[in-house]
């Protein structure tokens, strides 16, 4: 189960590893916390009054297309986008938005979905939200709270039978080591790098980079990832930075998607050496139909 803040996040974070697991027969479920109603239109070709007037429905349709491309099932958690506050000082968030909903309320909704789908593995964002959008930070808070509450029979007893998710991961997509490697590869090929300015202002954080525990090789599925991204036409500019680095360069330089294992019922949080290469490492299927039995689910 991947828990994301907005439609398009499932395609920009972990989509290639999602496609890999789907291809291997894993049931993968995406939970989308908000409808993305307050998101900006980031593709100039879609920045039109008619699109803006119907943004809620259009983003739902985009999510449906991406869902079909990735081969996942999906639920909306049902909250309203908080938007990106701009200004100094920043304005207050809109009343009733996801980031302001009481944590207990949003946690209960996610617990219901966890107990219904019964995933062995969950992924979400780190405590920074991946980037400091209020919905991403709230998504982290809700995911961690629901991961813990879903297994507790005293929490939300009306939300279904308790279920212990075996592993919880954070996405680590934009790490300095990866971006530096891609940037250098572009220069080595005599190509312009889209990361020149970003790296100039980016101070490495070795301790943060060292938090990565798991690298899932999925370069074969970068094409599926890109098609899922393009399905979100209001958010993804086909001529923008998402596609500025040739796929062949990406695959040769960094063919993995990276995660941090932060909770595990099946083993240590970090291998003795190197990295995990599988989100399901340590999970064994039994034939008795208990918690470890049946089909693998992400």
Beta strands, then each sheet from edge to edge (+ up, - down):
strand 1: 2-4
strand 2: 29-34
strand 3: 73-79
strand 4: 121-124
strand 5: 167-171
strand 6: 214-217
strand 7: 256-264
sheet 1: 1+ 2+ 3+
sheet 2: 4+ 5+ 7- 6+
end
